[in-house]
């Protein structure tokens, strides 16, 4: 085994979605701003407060699933 390169420790269970925090908060905020404000503005749309809430929840869930599948946790 090459102890300097590979980590063989048990990672444990990933956090639940409601307990999850992103690793890079700057990237999270940039993506949130882009998907909530820039993309609808570029398409000529305006989101309602309820639309912003639903889009934020959906975006957060997709980012959580991507972080778990990439092995960040």
N, C-alpha and C positions, 0 to 999 in steps of 0.2 A: 504494500500500500504506500502511496505517496502522501504522507501526512501534511506536507507543505501546500498541497494544491487542493485536495478534496476534503470536504467536511463530512464526516460520516456520522455525526451526531443526529439523534432523532429530533426532527423539527417540531414535533408536536402538532396539535390541532390548529388550523388557521382560525383567526377571530371570526366571530359572527358578523353579519353585515352591519348590524346596528352598533357594534363595538369597534368597527374598522376605522382606522385613520390612514390617510394616504401617506406614502413614503415621501413623496415630493409635493409639498403643499403649493409651491409656485406653479408647477405643471398642472396640478388639479384646478387651481384658480384660473389659469389661462384657458384651459379647456372649457371650464364652466362659462367664462365670459364669452368665449367664441360661440359655443352652442346655444347659450341663452340670449345673447344680444346681437352678435355680429351676423350669424347665419340667418336668423329671421329678418334682420334689417336688410341684408343683401337680397333676400327674396321678396322684400316689400311687405313683410308681415309684422304684426305687433302682437306680442303675447300678453294675455291677461294675467293677473296675479295667480289665478288657479293654474293656468298653463305654465307659468314659470315654476310653480311648485311641482307639478307633475313631471315636467322636463328635468328639474333638478333631481328628483327622486330617481327617475329612470337613468339619468346620466351617472348618478352615484352608484347605482346597482351595476351598471355596465363596467364602470371603472373598478369596482370591487371584484367582479368576476374576472376581469382581465388581470388584476394583480394576483389573484389566487392561482389562475391558470399559468401565469408566468413564473410562479414559484417565489414571489417576493415575501411570502409568509410561510 
